Amino acid sequence: MAAQKINEAHEHIAKAEKYLKTSFMKWKPDYDSAASEYAKAAVAFKNAKQYDEAKEAYLKEAEAHKDNRAALEQAGMMLKEMQRLPEAIQLIEKASMMYVENGTPDTAAMALDRAGKLIEPINLEKAVELYQQAASVFENEERLRQAVELLGKASRLLVRARRFDEAAASIQKEKNMYKEIENYPTCFKKTIAQVLVHLHRNDFVAADKCVRESYSIPGFSGSEDCVALEQLLEGYDQQDEDQVFSVCNSPLIKYMDNDYAKLALSLKVPGGGTKKKSPVTPQGVAGTSKTEEEDDEYSGGLC
């Protein structure tokens, strides 16, 4: 089956090359027909799992059709299949720029989002950049709901990489967007995220300011989010380890996005340890709680 597909692909390439040739009776290459044949060849190579040849066929299709963004993106996906991710991302980024130039910004943003997902397991910094680019494209189109979703991905990765100054700025931008689209409950959650980030930056003043500014958001004052944050800041300020531990392990925070939940578990109280100790087990042997195990896991950083 694979051999049949490879032969089929080569036949399409031969036809494409024929369309590109000129002669005394044919002054101009037939780029449209050549591009069509290269596209068919690429699909045949892909079906035969000949990804390098498929990539080259897609690139030739893109060359024949100077504005063929989709062919460039497909070439990038073939590089992904070969685990050549940095090269794949370069092609997808190039395709996204062409999508913008040709008036299809939504497609550009979605391509950048896909690229971010591809590179995220091996390069958080590049993934953050791609998500931020995608968010900017949507924001320029006044598509704030889509923009803020992508910005949220960037914020979480910044937290995971412990780039807290950048994370704080990114979360603030998210919060502003959610205010603009009047999604106030999500603003409350972003305030919790902000406070956790600021406390990890050892900036109690900034954390307290976030809460005070949030009182102007409809519904925040008196909400469970507000009460939890007031208790957290009080415990942190008074170096009350048990109170901080109680808030950080409450369902309200434990069931937030994983990166923020982990951030809460690794929060250190000024002037002392991180968590209250586990009680002795019924068998009389000191046990290690799940919380302490997770704290050990992230005590050196969230990566």
C-alpha positions in Angstrom: 0.0 0.0 0.0 2.8 2.4 1.0 4.7 1.6 -2.2 1.6 2.3 -4.3 1.1 5.7 -2.6 4.8 6.6 -3.2 4.5 5.8 -6.9 1.3 7.8 -7.1 3.1 10.7 -5.4 6.0 10.6 -7.9 3.5 10.6 -10.8 1.9 13.8 -9.5 5.3 15.4 -9.1 6.2 14.5 -12.7 3.0 16.1 -13.8 3.6 19.2 -11.7 7.1 19.6 -13.2 5.6 19.3 -16.7 3.2 22.1 -15.9 6.0 24.3 -14.9 8.0 23.8 -18.1 7.9 26.4 -20.9 8.3 25.9 -24.6 8.1 27.7 -27.9 4.3 27.2 -27.8 4.0 27.7 -24.0 5.5 30.9 -22.7 4.3 30.8 -19.1 4.3 28.0 -16.5 0.9 26.8 -15.4 1.4 27.4 -11.7 -2.2 26.6 -10.7 -2.1 23.1 -12.2 1.4 22.5 -10.8 0.3 23.5 -7.3 -2.6 21.1 -7.5 -0.4 18.2 -8.5 2.1 19.0 -5.7 -0.8 19.0 -3.2 -1.9 15.6 -4.4 1.7 14.3 -4.2 2.0 15.7 -0.6 -1.1 13.8 0.5 0.1 10.6 -1.1 3.5 10.9 0.6 1.8 11.7 3.9 -0.4 8.6 3.6 2.7 6.5 3.0 4.3 8.1 6.1 7.0 9.6 4.0 6.9 12.9 5.9 10.1 14.5 4.6 8.9 14.0 1.0 5.5 15.3 1.9 7.0 18.4 3.5 9.0 19.1 0.3 5.9 18.7 -1.8 3.9 21.1 0.4 6.7 23.6 0.1 6.7 23.3 -3.7 2.9 23.8 -3.6 3.4 26.9 -1.5 6.1 28.2 -4.0 3.8 27.6 -7.0 1.0 29.5 -5.2 2.8 32.4 -3.6 0.0 33.1 -1.2 -0.7 29.5 -0.2 -0.5 29.8 3.6 -2.2 26.5 4.2 0.5 24.6 2.3 3.2 26.2 4.4 1.3 25.2 7.6 0.9 21.7 6.3 4.7 21.5 5.6 5.2 22.6 9.2 2.9 19.7 10.4 5.1 17.3 8.5 8.1 18.5 10.3 6.2 18.0 13.5 5.6 14.4 12.6 9.4 14.1 12.2 9.8 15.6 15.7 11.6 18.6 14.2 9.5 21.0 16.2 11.6 24.3 16.1 11.6 24.1 12.2 7.9 23.3 12.3 7.1 26.3 14.4 9.1 28.6 12.0 6.9 27.5 9.1 3.7 27.8 11.0 4.7 31.3 12.2 5.5 32.3 8.6 2.1 30.9 7.5 0.3 32.9 10.2 1.9 36.2 9.1 0.7 35.4 5.6 -2.8 34.8 6.9 -2.8 38.2 8.5 -1.5 39.9 5.4 -4.2 38.2 3.3 -7.0 39.3 5.6 -7.7 36.1 7.6 -6.5 37.0 11.1 -8.7 34.4 12.8 -6.9 31.6 10.9 -3.6 33.2 11.8 -4.4 33.2 15.5 -5.6 29.6 15.4 -2.4 28.6 13.6 -0.3 30.3 16.3 -2.4 28.6 19.0 -1.7 25.2 17.4 2.0 26.0 17.2 2.0 26.9 20.9 0.5 23.6 21.8 3.1 21.8 19.7 6.1 23.5 21.3 4.8 23.8 24.9 6.2 20.4 26.1 9.8 21.3 25.1 10.0 25.1 25.1 7.7 27.1 27.5 9.2 30.4 26.5 8.4 30.0 22.9 4.9 28.7 23.7 4.3 31.9 25.8 5.4 34.0 22.9 3.1 32.2 20.4 0.1 32.4 22.7 0.7 36.1 23.3 1.0 36.7 19.5 -2.3 34.8 18.9 -4.0 36.8 21.7 -2.8 40.1 20.1 -4.2 39.1 16.7 -7.6 38.4 18.3 -7.4 41.6 20.4 -6.7 43.7 17.3 -9.9 42.2 15.8 -11.8 43.1 19.0 -12.4 39.4 19.6 -11.7 39.7 23.4 -13.2 36.4 24.4 -10.8 34.5 22.2 -7.9 36.8 23.1 -8.3 36.4 26.8 -8.4 32.6 26.5 -5.1 32.6 24.8 -3.7 35.2 27.2 -4.7 32.8 30.0 -2.6 30.1 28.5 0.4 32.4 28.5 -0.2 33.5 32.1 -0.3 29.9 33.3 3.0 29.0 31.5 4.7 32.1 33.0 3.6 30.9 36.5 4.9 27.4 35.7 8.2 28.9 34.6 8.2 31.0 37.8 8.5 34.2 35.8 6.3 36.0 38.3 6.8 39.6 37.3 5.6 38.8 33.8 2.8 36.6 35.1 1.5 39.4 37.3 1.3 41.7 34.3 -0.3 39.1 32.1 -3.0 38.2 34.7 -3.8 41.9 35.1 -4.3 42.2 31.4 -6.6 39.1 31.5 -8.5 40.7 34.4 -9.0 43.9 32.5 -10.4 42.0 29.5 -12.8 40.0 31.6 -14.0 43.3 33.2 -14.6 44.7 29.7 -16.7 41.8 28.6 -18.4 41.9 32.1 -17.4 38.4 33.1 -17.1 39.4 36.8 -16.9 35.9 38.4 -13.8 35.2 36.4 -12.4 38.5 37.5 -12.6 37.2 41.1 -10.6 34.1 40.2 -8.0 36.2 38.4 -7.7 38.3 41.6 -6.9 35.1 43.5 -4.3 34.2 40.9 -2.8 37.7 41.2 -2.6 37.6 45.0 -0.8 34.2 44.8 1.7 35.5 42.3 2.4 38.7 44.2 2.9 36.7 47.4 5.4 34.5 45.6 7.1 37.8 44.6 7.2 38.7 48.3 5.1 41.8 47.5 2.4 41.9 50.1 1.6 45.5 49.2 0.8 44.6 45.6 -1.3 41.6 46.7 -3.3 43.7 49.1 -3.8 46.4 46.4 -5.2 43.8 44.0 -7.9 42.9 46.6 -8.7 46.5 47.5 -9.1 47.4 43.8 -11.4 44.4 43.2 -14.0 45.8 45.6 -15.1 48.0 42.7 -16.0 44.9 40.7 -19.7 44.1 41.0 -20.4 41.2 43.3 -16.8 40.9 44.7 -17.3 42.3 48.1 -18.7 39.6 50.4 -18.2 36.8 47.8 -16.4 33.6 48.9 -13.5 34.7 46.8 -13.2 38.0 48.7 -13.6 36.3 52.1 -10.9 33.7 51.2 -8.5 36.4 50.0 -9.0 38.5 53.1 -8.3 35.5 55.3 -5.2 34.6 53.2 -3.7 38.1 53.5 -4.5 38.3 57.2 -2.8 35.0 57.8 0.2 35.9 55.7 0.6 39.3 57.3 0.3 37.8 60.8 2.6 34.8 60.0 -0.3 32.5 60.8 0.8 29.3 59.1 -2.3 27.3 59.9 -4.6 30.0 58.5 -2.7 30.3 55.3 -2.6 26.5 55.0 -6.4 26.3 55.5 -7.1 28.9 52.8 -4.6 27.4 50.3 -6.1 23.9 50.8 -9.7 25.0 50.5 -11.8 23.7 47.6 -12.0 27.3 46.2 -8.3 27.3 45.4 -7.6 23.6 45.1 -9.9 23.4 42.1 -8.5 26.4 40.3 -6.3 25.8 37.2 -3.6 23.4 38.2 -0.7 25.8 38.0 -2.4 28.2 40.4 -3.4 25.4 42.8 0.2 24.2 42.9 1.3 27.8 43.5 -0.9 27.9 46.5 0.5 24.7 47.9 4.0 26.0 47.6 3.3 29.4 49.3 5.7 30.1 52.1 4.6 32.0 55.2 7.0 34.8 56.3 9.2 33.9 59.3 8.7 30.2 59.2 7.9 26.9 57.5 5.5 26.3 54.7 2.8 24.1 56.0 1.5 22.7 59.3 2.9 19.3 60.0 1.1 16.0 59.4 -0.5 14.3 62.4 0.7 10.9 63.6 -1.0 8.1 61.8 -3.3 5.7 63.7 -0.5 3.1 63.6 1.7 5.5 65.6 4.1 6.2 62.8 4.6 9.8 61.5 2.9 9.9 58.1 3.5 12.2 55.1 0.4 13.8 53.8 -0.3 14.2 50.1 0.0 18.0 50.6 3.6 17.7 52.0 4.6 15.4 49.2 3.3 18.0 46.7 5.1 20.7 48.6 8.3 18.8 48.3 7.8 18.3 44.6 7.4 22.0 43.9 9.6 23.5 46.7 12.4 23.9 44.1 10.3 25.5 41.5 7.4 24.7 39.2 8.8 23.6 35.9 
